[in-house]
Amino acid sequence: MSVENKLFQEFPPVSTEQWEEIIIKDLKGADYQKKLAWRTDEGFQVRPYYRAEDLDSLHYLETLPNHFPYTRGFKTKDNNWKIVQEITEKDPKKANAIAVNALNKGADSVSFCTKNVNSYQDLKSLLQNIDLEKKGVQFRCASSYIEFTKWFVQYIEEQKFDKTKIVGAIDFDAIIFALKKGKFYREKETDLQEVVELLSLTSELPNFKIINVNGLAMHNAGATVVQELGYALAVANEYLAYATNKGIASEKIAAKMQFTLSVGSNYFMEIAKLRAARLLWATLIEQYHPACNCAYHLTLNTVASSWNKTLYDPYVNMLRSTTEAMSAALGGADSIALKPFDIAYKQEDEFSSRISRNTQIILKEESYFNKIVDPAAGSYYIENLTNSIIEHAWKLFQDTEKEGGFVAAMETGRIKSEIEQSA
């Protein structure tokens, strides 16, 4: 008999019924559900423990990374992600100096606020000395995405960059803009038509995203995990339906979309959320019968929550940002941006920006979070949490579609009302 078999003889199997008998005995008449079960804000129940038998009904668990339904992600060699430095400075020259410094000190990508980029010259000042073939770039808050994208393409051509190596995104999301402002920028058809124009302008930039489904905005308004995912899926479906109705192949529009999702401090829930997002996207895009499997490849851009950052004890924010980065990494995020710990009461400075970068650098270089693909796979708890989020987010998506889609539900006030109730 092997040593292993002798060892396991010392620990005979214990059935779930035996566990439950002991638990009920220890509760001494107390209500099991009230004492031990957790009713989440998302509307589902989490049991006090899970066992291998709880995975029996989850058939997709047999799949490998980069296989449908892609719960385990698309990475197969490692779990690397881009460290994103968000820059709030609006002056193009000052923002450029901050960006170059951040990229020299560990950031892989920078995210600019472009409110003051009002000309091609401003854009040149913003991007000076940044090698766009090696570093990623994101742009937020453009006053005209069409005009800005034209300048960006012009700059790439002028600098003779290889267009296939340009990685990044603009944050165009006309629908979430309308949700936040109460109306479209101009009107629905005109705003959505920009999708077609942006696709044409960036047709030679295969890795540059032009639609940013902004789940982060809903989270920071108070949405639950289920609301953030279910509504983000409904927003994505609006863009897919619009583009395909215009004769654009589903794989072409899908390849130009990314989800920007929040990462909060509910550690395991946030890991499960990112895993759930990929299966939900795969389920949705499958209905469009894409001609290329590339359509299933969802880019997950994650940004740490602003909702939970405290003004009164900012150094606690360092701890919250650390667990948020851990959740995002273990969930398989493609990029992670952490908030500077002092952002609640002032503009970030060199020290707080460095801390937000170095948190991720330590997770990579000292904790090796970038080495193992989907380390949460097989966890009885996380797999069941993932499945619960999938079921409830998909139901919310279906309910929204029955009402006519996200825009229709938004116009009746239901989306705003439900998020406010959650908040």
Buried (B, 14 or more C-beta within 10 A) or exposed (E): EEEEEEEEEEEEEEEEEEEEEEBEEEEEEEEEEEEBEEEBBBEBEBEEEBEEEBBEEBEBBEBEBBBEBBBBBBBEEEBBBBBBBBBBBBEBEBBBBBBBBBBEBBBBBBBBBBEBBBEBEBBBBBBEEBEBBEBBBBBBBBEEBEBBBBBBBEBBEEEEBEBEBBBBBBBBBBBBBBBBEEEBBEEBEEBBBBBBBBBEBBEEBBBBBBBBBBBBBBBBBBBBBBBBBBBBBBBBBBBBBBBBEEEBBBBBBBBBBBBBBBBBBBBBBBBBBBBBBBBBBBBBBBEBEBEEEEBBBBBBBBBBBBBBBEEEEBEEBBEBBBBBBBBBBBBBBBBBBBBBBBBBEEEBEEEBBBBBBBBBBEBBEEEEBBEBBBBBBEBBBBBBBBBBBBEBBBEBBEEBBEBEBBBBBBBEEBBBEBBEEBE
